[in-house]
Amino acid sequence: MLRNGLEPWHLLIVAIVVIVLFGSKKLPDTARSLGRSMRILKSEAKALKEEGVADPAPGDPAGSAAQPVSPSEPAATDGRGR
C-alpha cells in the first residue's frame, strides 16, 4: 500500500493545501521566516559544536583551573570586597 511513498500528485495536493491555509500573500513572509529560523538553528548548532570541542576533557589537567572552589576555601574577590 505504501510502496511508492510520495508521488508527484501527493506533493501537488500538499502545495494546494498550504496555499489555501496560508494564502498566497503570507507565503513569502512564511518562507522568509523559515529561512531565518534555519540560519539561527545552524549557527547555534555550530556554536555548540565549537564549544564542545573547546571544552577540555574531564581528565585533562588543563581543565583543573575550572574546578569549583570548595566551601572551606575563600572565594576570590576583585579586591573591593565583592
Secondary structure as UniProt FT lines:
FT   HELIX           8..22
FT   TURN            24..26
FT   HELIX           27..54
FT   TURN            58..59
FT   HELIX           61..66
FT   TURN            71..72
//
